[in-house]
Amino acid sequence: MAAKLEWLVKLRGELTQEQAAEKCEMSRSAYANIESGNRVPSVEMAMKIDAGLEFKKHGLDWTVFFDQKRFETKLFKEVI
């Protein structure tokens, strides 16, 4: 089973998956599959999530979905 993207759950905050998906202009099921780690987003979807959840407020951008080294760093954990 794929690992849930806990950092994405934290960025979503108090929004439901439905609300987050709406902000990201995608279906709830697509968003939920990405958040649960069952699906890797396309570049287009990663950019929509970046815009919808305002990654820039956390010093992140859409490339975080594709940067495995970032997940392992203390700095990333502190940002999230």
N, C-alpha and C positions, 0 to 999 in steps of 0.2 A: 504494500500500500504506500502511496506517495505521502510525503510529509506536508502537513498543513502549513501554509504560509502565515505563521503567527504574526510576523511583522505587518502583513497586509491587514490582518484582523485588527491590530492595534491602530493602524492608520485609518481604518474605517470608523473607529471610535464607536459612538452610540448609534450610528446609522444601522439600519437593518441591511441585510444583503440586497433586498429589493430596492431600498432607497439608494444604496451605493451603486447598484447596477443602473438605475435611472440616471444618476449623476454622470456615470461613465458611458451612457448611451449604448447599453448592451442589455441582453436578456439576463434575468436573475440566474437562470441555470448556467449560462456561460460564465458569469461572474463567480458563482458558487464553485464551479469546477476549477477555476483558476485559484481561488482562495484555498480550496481544500487540497490543492496540489495534484489533482487528477488531470489537469490540463496545463500546458505551458502556453501562455498567450502569444499570439502573433505580434509582430512589431506594431501593427495598427491597433490591436486591442491593448497592448501595453501602453501605448501613447494615450489612448482614451482613458485608461485607469489613472495614469499620471495626471492628466488634466482634471478628471472628475474628482479625484481625492487630493488634489493640490500637493503633489509630492514635493514641489519646490519649497513649501513651508518647512519641510523636514530635511532640506539639503539633499534631496534625492531627485532622480529623474527616471524615465521609463526604462533605461538600460539596466536598472537594478534587477529586473527579472532575468537578465542574461549574464550577470556578473557573479559567479559562484564565489570568488575570493572575497567579495564584499560581505557575504553572509558569515564568513568565518572571522571577521575582524571585530575587535573590541569596539572600535569606533562606530561601526554599523549598529551594534547592539546598543550603544549609548544614544545614537541618533533616534532610534526607535524606542 
